[in-house]
């Protein structure tokens, strides 16, 4: 639901100000034409020496810092208006989610539910996935006693934070009518492209099922060994009727339709294969975390000025090509009728590949300005994105309509 931004912020400030019921706050993403103080901020109440404090954890993509404030000293309004595009406030009886559009509109979602307020200073985060969930044991993230293995903490955190983004976006899409309401007869279809050991595949299946959302999940990976391993786990968990695995190339998969497409760290142009398949399969939601941007980097030979200053060093050229690749991917999706934002889905301490392209299909026609910007960028850098090649027909049809 869209409401006035000031009103939404006021509601969030009020919830945050009630330290007796506040569970946590997450600020992420960046508003258009604004610069945030860091990449992500997590806020929660903690008890220190019998007194409630507000703990603020900031992550700048390289390191994490934490500060504690007395409630009377904490200025939540300043943080909420400091440029973040996504605001999540969880309290003991539900949550408030605010997504600020590029036009400055507040898209608000409220949900009811029971959240536990844990005030211990060094506590484990309120998790979506319990460490002793049988699927975590079977895929090797948890040990036989239901404790996360030290070597798998980063992987566990990636799955956990991926789900924190999927859940509210899916809820919003269902409420907006962009995705049908899942039923047993017509479950939500999810396709994980390049699923590997299927940590996220199983995680999405188990979490959404636990939320009462009927799902039908398909995991695609080129390796037959991964397919056979994952099928065996599904059978052991007795969920093989609602989750399946196929050993196929993403670009040549026999899967044909899906509501939700996800791809976590498909390497280089495999990410483009995943996005292209999702678009051609009429996916309504895309959650893409890219990895290894070699294709466009190899095309950067005639650098436009004054950008040669940025690309004469190998490391900076690599990072520039990463940004250029994902910016063009996001723009292509916009031209094809998706509302797109690019966000951090997890802190950089857990993986350096922590960027996510999130797309919601609205069917909106591209604006002339968006078409012009894309064409100017392509001409300036003299590149042809792999995704543009895979979706050439769709782009021509969309931009010439």
TAFENMO-V751612 format. One record per residue. N is the residue number from 0. RES is the residue in three letters. PHI is phi as a letter, one per 30 degrees, with the letter a starting at -180 (999 if undefined). BURIAL is # if it has 9 or more other C-alpha atoms within 8 Angstrom, else .. D_LAST is the distance of its C-alpha to the last C-alpha in whole Angstrom. Layout:
BEGIN
n & res & phi & burial & d_last
N & RES & PHI & BURIAL & D_LAST
N & RES & PHI & BURIAL & D_LAST
END
This chain:
BEGIN
n & res & phi & burial & d_last
0 & UNK & 999 & . & 30
1 & UNK & c & . & 29
2 & UNK & b & # & 32
3 & UNK & d & . & 33
4 & UNK & e & # & 34
5 & UNK & e & . & 37
6 & UNK & d & . & 38
7 & UNK & d & # & 37
8 & UNK & d & # & 39
9 & UNK & d & . & 42
10 & UNK & d & . & 42
11 & UNK & d & # & 41
12 & UNK & e & # & 44
13 & UNK & d & . & 46
14 & UNK & d & # & 46
15 & UNK & d & # & 47
16 & UNK & d & # & 50
17 & UNK & c & . & 51
18 & UNK & d & # & 53
19 & UNK & d & . & 55
20 & UNK & b & . & 51
21 & UNK & d & # & 49
22 & UNK & c & # & 48
23 & UNK & a & # & 46
24 & UNK & b & # & 43
25 & UNK & b & # & 40
26 & UNK & c & # & 38
27 & UNK & a & # & 35
28 & UNK & i & # & 32
29 & UNK & b & # & 31
30 & UNK & d & # & 30
31 & UNK & e & . & 27
32 & UNK & i & . & 29
33 & UNK & b & . & 33
34 & UNK & c & . & 35
35 & UNK & d & # & 37
36 & UNK & d & . & 41
37 & UNK & a & # & 40
38 & UNK & d & # & 38
39 & UNK & a & # & 39
40 & UNK & b & # & 42
41 & UNK & c & # & 44
42 & UNK & b & # & 46
43 & UNK & a & # & 49
44 & UNK & d & # & 52
45 & UNK & b & # & 55
46 & UNK & c & # & 59
47 & UNK & b & # & 61
48 & UNK & h & . & 65
49 & UNK & i & . & 65
50 & UNK & b & . & 62
51 & UNK & d & # & 58
52 & UNK & b & # & 56
53 & UNK & c & # & 52
54 & UNK & c & # & 51
55 & UNK & c & # & 48
56 & UNK & c & # & 47
57 & UNK & c & # & 45
58 & UNK & b & # & 43
59 & UNK & c & # & 42
60 & UNK & j & # & 41
61 & UNK & b & . & 44
62 & UNK & b & . & 47
63 & UNK & c & # & 47
64 & UNK & b & . & 50
65 & UNK & b & . & 51
66 & UNK & b & . & 53
67 & UNK & c & . & 55
68 & UNK & b & # & 55
69 & UNK & d & # & 57
70 & UNK & e & # & 55
71 & UNK & d & . & 56
72 & UNK & c & . & 55
73 & UNK & d & . & 52
74 & UNK & c & . & 49
75 & UNK & d & # & 46
76 & UNK & e & . & 44
77 & UNK & d & . & 44
78 & UNK & d & . & 42
79 & UNK & d & # & 40
80 & UNK & c & . & 38
81 & UNK & c & # & 39
82 & UNK & j & # & 35
83 & UNK & d & # & 34
84 & UNK & c & # & 31
85 & UNK & b & # & 33
86 & UNK & b & # & 36
87 & UNK & b & # & 38
88 & UNK & b & # & 41
89 & UNK & c & # & 43
90 & UNK & b & # & 46
91 & UNK & d & # & 49
92 & UNK & c & . & 47
93 & UNK & l & # & 44
94 & UNK & a & # & 41
95 & UNK & b & # & 38
96 & UNK & c & # & 35
97 & UNK & b & # & 33
98 & UNK & c & # & 30
99 & UNK & c & # & 29
100 & UNK & d & # & 25
101 & UNK & d & . & 24
102 & UNK & d & . & 24
103 & UNK & i & . & 28
104 & UNK & d & # & 28
105 & UNK & c & # & 30
106 & UNK & c & # & 29
107 & UNK & c & # & 32
108 & UNK & b & # & 34
109 & UNK & c & . & 37
110 & UNK & b & . & 39
111 & UNK & c & . & 42
112 & UNK & l & . & 45
113 & UNK & c & . & 48
114 & UNK & c & # & 48
115 & UNK & d & . & 51
116 & UNK & c & # & 52
117 & UNK & c & . & 54
118 & UNK & c & . & 56
119 & UNK & e & . & 58
120 & UNK & d & . & 57
121 & UNK & c & . & 56
122 & UNK & c & . & 54
123 & UNK & d & . & 52
124 & UNK & d & . & 48
125 & UNK & d & . & 48
126 & UNK & c & . & 46
127 & UNK & d & . & 43
128 & UNK & c & . & 45
129 & UNK & d & . & 49
130 & UNK & d & # & 51
131 & UNK & c & # & 53
132 & UNK & e & # & 50
133 & UNK & e & . & 50
134 & UNK & d & # & 47
135 & UNK & d & # & 48
136 & UNK & d & # & 51
137 & UNK & d & # & 50
138 & UNK & d & # & 47
139 & UNK & j & . & 50
140 & UNK & d & # & 49
141 & UNK & c & # & 52
142 & UNK & d & # & 55
143 & UNK & d & . & 57
144 & UNK & c & . & 58
145 & UNK & i & # & 55
146 & UNK & c & # & 55
147 & UNK & d & # & 52
148 & UNK & d & # & 53
149 & UNK & e & . & 53
150 & UNK & d & . & 51
151 & UNK & c & # & 49
152 & UNK & d & # & 48
153 & UNK & d & # & 45
154 & UNK & d & # & 43
155 & UNK & d & # & 44
156 & UNK & d & # & 43
157 & UNK & d & # & 40
158 & UNK & d & # & 39
159 & UNK & e & # & 41
160 & UNK & d & # & 38
161 & UNK & e & # & 35
162 & UNK & d & # & 36
163 & UNK & d & # & 37
164 & UNK & d & # & 33
165 & UNK & d & # & 32
166 & UNK & e & . & 34
167 & UNK & d & # & 33
168 & UNK & d & . & 29
169 & UNK & d & # & 29
170 & UNK & d & . & 31
171 & UNK & d & # & 29
172 & UNK & d & # & 26
173 & UNK & d & # & 28
174 & UNK & d & . & 29
175 & UNK & d & . & 26
176 & UNK & i & . & 25
177 & UNK & d & # & 22
178 & UNK & b & # & 25
179 & UNK & d & . & 27
180 & UNK & d & . & 31
181 & UNK & d & # & 33
182 & UNK & b & # & 36
183 & UNK & d & . & 38
184 & UNK & d & . & 36
185 & UNK & b & . & 33
186 & UNK & d & # & 33
187 & UNK & d & # & 31
188 & UNK & c & # & 30
189 & UNK & b & # & 30
190 & UNK & b & # & 30
191 & UNK & c & # & 32
192 & UNK & c & # & 30
193 & UNK & i & # & 33
194 & UNK & d & # & 36
195 & UNK & h & # & 39
196 & UNK & d & . & 42
197 & UNK & i & # & 40
198 & UNK & e & # & 41
199 & UNK & d & # & 38
200 & UNK & e & # & 37
201 & UNK & d & # & 40
202 & UNK & d & # & 40
203 & UNK & d & # & 37
204 & UNK & d & # & 38
205 & UNK & d & # & 42
206 & UNK & d & # & 40
207 & UNK & d & # & 38
208 & UNK & d & # & 40
209 & UNK & d & . & 43
210 & UNK & d & . & 41
211 & UNK & i & . & 41
212 & UNK & c & # & 37
213 & UNK & d & # & 37
214 & UNK & b & # & 35
215 & UNK & b & # & 35
216 & UNK & c & # & 34
217 & UNK & b & # & 34
218 & UNK & c & # & 35
219 & UNK & c & # & 34
220 & UNK & a & # & 36
221 & UNK & d & # & 37
222 & UNK & d & # & 40
223 & UNK & e & # & 42
224 & UNK & d & . & 45
225 & UNK & d & # & 43
226 & UNK & e & # & 42
227 & UNK & d & . & 45
228 & UNK & d & # & 46
229 & UNK & d & # & 44
230 & UNK & d & # & 44
231 & UNK & d & . & 48
232 & UNK & d & # & 47
233 & UNK & e & # & 45
234 & UNK & d & # & 48
235 & UNK & d & . & 51
236 & UNK & d & # & 49
237 & UNK & i & . & 48
238 & UNK & b & # & 45
239 & UNK & d & # & 43
240 & UNK & d & . & 42
241 & UNK & c & . & 39
242 & UNK & b & # & 39
243 & UNK & b & # & 38
244 & UNK & b & # & 38
245 & UNK & b & # & 37
246 & UNK & c & # & 38
247 & UNK & b & # & 34
248 & UNK & d & # & 32
249 & UNK & e & # & 29
250 & UNK & d & . & 27
251 & UNK & b & . & 29
252 & UNK & d & # & 30
253 & UNK & d & . & 30
254 & UNK & d & . & 29
255 & UNK & b & . & 25
256 & UNK & b & . & 25
257 & UNK & a & # & 25
258 & UNK & d & # & 25
259 & UNK & b & # & 26
260 & UNK & c & # & 26
261 & UNK & b & # & 29
262 & UNK & b & # & 30
263 & UNK & c & # & 33
264 & UNK & i & # & 34
265 & UNK & d & # & 32
266 & UNK & d & # & 33
267 & UNK & h & # & 31
268 & UNK & d & # & 28
269 & UNK & d & # & 29
270 & UNK & d & # & 27
271 & UNK & d & # & 24
272 & UNK & d & # & 25
273 & UNK & d & # & 25
274 & UNK & d & # & 22
275 & UNK & d & # & 20
276 & UNK & d & # & 22
277 & UNK & d & # & 21
278 & UNK & d & . & 18
279 & UNK & d & . & 18
280 & UNK & c & # & 20
281 & UNK & i & # & 19
282 & UNK & d & # & 21
283 & UNK & d & # & 21
284 & UNK & b & # & 23
285 & UNK & b & # & 24
286 & UNK & b & # & 27
287 & UNK & b & # & 27
288 & UNK & c & # & 30
289 & UNK & d & # & 30
290 & UNK & a & # & 33
291 & UNK & h & . & 34
292 & UNK & c & # & 31
293 & UNK & d & . & 33
294 & UNK & e & # & 30
295 & UNK & d & # & 28
296 & UNK & d & # & 32
297 & UNK & d & . & 33
298 & UNK & d & . & 30
299 & UNK & d & # & 31
300 & UNK & c & . & 33
301 & UNK & c & . & 32
302 & UNK & d & # & 32
303 & UNK & d & . & 31
304 & UNK & d & . & 34
305 & UNK & c & . & 35
306 & UNK & d & . & 34
307 & UNK & e & # & 36
308 & UNK & d & . & 39
309 & UNK & d & # & 37
310 & UNK & c & # & 37
311 & UNK & d & . & 40
312 & UNK & c & . & 42
313 & UNK & e & . & 41
314 & UNK & d & . & 40
315 & UNK & d & # & 38
316 & UNK & d & # & 36
317 & UNK & d & # & 36
318 & UNK & d & . & 35
319 & UNK & d & # & 32
320 & UNK & d & # & 30
321 & UNK & e & # & 31
322 & UNK & d & . & 29
323 & UNK & d & . & 26
324 & UNK & e & # & 25
325 & UNK & d & # & 25
326 & UNK & d & . & 23
327 & UNK & d & # & 20
328 & UNK & e & # & 20
329 & UNK & d & # & 20
330 & UNK & d & # & 17
331 & UNK & d & # & 15
332 & UNK & d & # & 16
333 & UNK & d & # & 15
334 & UNK & d & # & 11
335 & UNK & c & # & 11
336 & UNK & j & # & 12
337 & UNK & c & # & 16
338 & UNK & d & # & 18
339 & UNK & b & # & 21
340 & UNK & b & . & 24
341 & UNK & c & # & 26
342 & UNK & b & # & 30
343 & UNK & d & # & 33
344 & UNK & c & # & 34
345 & UNK & a & # & 38
346 & UNK & d & # & 41
347 & UNK & d & # & 41
348 & UNK & d & . & 45
349 & UNK & c & # & 43
350 & UNK & a & # & 41
351 & UNK & d & . & 39
352 & UNK & c & # & 36
353 & UNK & c & # & 35
354 & UNK & c & # & 32
355 & UNK & b & # & 29
356 & UNK & c & # & 25
357 & UNK & c & # & 25
358 & UNK & b & # & 21
359 & UNK & b & # & 21
360 & UNK & d & # & 18
361 & UNK & c & . & 16
362 & UNK & i & . & 13
363 & UNK & d & . & 12
364 & UNK & d & . & 8
365 & UNK & d & # & 9
366 & UNK & d & . & 11
367 & UNK & e & . & 11
368 & UNK & d & . & 15
369 & UNK & d & # & 14
370 & UNK & d & # & 12
371 & UNK & d & . & 15
372 & UNK & d & . & 17
373 & UNK & d & # & 16
374 & UNK & d & . & 16
375 & UNK & d & . & 19
376 & UNK & d & . & 21
377 & UNK & d & # & 20
378 & UNK & d & . & 22
379 & UNK & d & . & 25
380 & UNK & c & # & 26
381 & UNK & h & # & 25
382 & UNK & b & # & 24
383 & UNK & b & . & 22
384 & UNK & d & # & 22
385 & UNK & e & # & 23
386 & UNK & d & # & 20
387 & UNK & d & # & 17
388 & UNK & d & . & 19
389 & UNK & d & # & 19
390 & UNK & c & # & 16
391 & UNK & e & . & 14
392 & UNK & d & . & 12
393 & UNK & d & . & 11
394 & UNK & d & # & 10
395 & UNK & d & . & 8
396 & UNK & d & . & 6
397 & UNK & d & # & 6
398 & UNK & d & # & 6
399 & UNK & c & . & 4
400 & UNK & d & . & 0
END
